[in-house]
């Protein structure tokens, strides 16, 4: 009976895993029948998967903006401004540190580099003619789009054009005097601008309180509607993944190199998640509480097992709150930090997105400068806010693919390259969710420890004794019900 319940709850994930192995098997079989496939033939095989990715991309803007506006706008700061500020500061610091760690690892290990096969470097390895400082300035410009409608279609970019015919074809920053800067809008969604506006808009709604209730209801309804549509698209994920994986295998003239690089990518992500979960977060915990976190992590064992099994921080939330209550964390803190954290604090997801984007860039032979790294850092951090924990394991994996498309756009990489990482994403999803839950739980302990004085002056409300399972409604955005 339990096995049937498990299968029903994870049917999409199970079918997606099967489709990955089936795609590899069919791809290898087709390669035996015909060793060399033209690019046009590979595109035909990939076509159903391409349609699936196009449907996912169409969901990004409404799902992203609505989820971020709801997540920020429904934060109830009435518990204590200091407690809320500590919580949000913790979220921001840990997420940014996770992204930076991921970037350091992928630049150091270079899991996608040293690819000699021409099929894997089709996009070319010639350096894009742009200065690092121009990239950074463009990043700031795109945070403030002059036209929100235009931001959904294009982002601002500075390019350097050769001033004369003697300019060297392979750009070097030392040769910038031979180039003339030109301004243009590229046909890529200005995700940073939309995310920044959504955060500011959410903050404004939070400050308006009751007056903003109609707007909050509207964006909550929009977010819920988009989740319904996303659910429909996710039902097609096994089919889409099957054709995407099959096309990658058929189009790879050296399958061994592809598997080797994918293995290095898996190791890099796992190394990053391990260091962040048991290193970075542990150091922050010790600095805040002057205690080692391992006893607390040990007490959280049932929570972490549940997080790994469900691949959803929101589905794990009731057990997380209940466990933290039992180990002595103030209920007023757990019922604020955990629901909010399960919505906007996604350390493992942010690290994963940064590593995946740069891995794909290396795999495709696409060079990137310091400005690109900063852009990936900010985009992955903001994107992790939108990747809210959904209590359906199969849904999480493909939503992450949705956000990954967004991060790939930052580097100008084709969205179909998401298929490169889908073969192992179903497993990595469970590990990054576990790290997300560790981050939320340790954050609750840290905030509770630092907020002892404020908690003494706050009244204990009846809602603090509510059944943690009732708080699952918070995953729909009703965070204001916490206090």
Secondary structure, DSSP 4 states (H G I P E B T S, - for coil): -HHHHHHHHTHHHHHHHHHHHHHHHHHHHHHHH-S---HHHHHHHHHHHHHHHHHHHHHHHHHHHHHHHHHHHT--TTS-HHHHHHHHHHHHHHHHHHHHHHHHHHHHH-TT-----GGGGTT--PPPS--HHHHHHHHHHHHS-S-HHHHTT-EEEEEEEESSTTS-SS--GGGGGGEEEEEEEESS--HHHHHHHHHHHHHHHHHHGGGGHHHHHHHHHHHHHHHHHHHHHHTTHHHHHHHHHHHHHHH-S-HHHHHHHHHHHHHHHHHHHHHIIIIIHHHHHHHHHSS-SHHHHHHTHHHHHHHHHH--HHHHHHHHHHHHHHTT--HHHHHHHHHHHHHH--HHHHHHHHHHHHHHHHHTT----HHHHHHHHHHHHHHHHHS---S-HHHHHHHHHHHHHHHHHHTT--GGGGGGTHHHHHHHHHHHHHHHHHHHHHHHHHHHHHTHHHHHTSPPPGGGGS-GGGGGGGGGT-GGG--
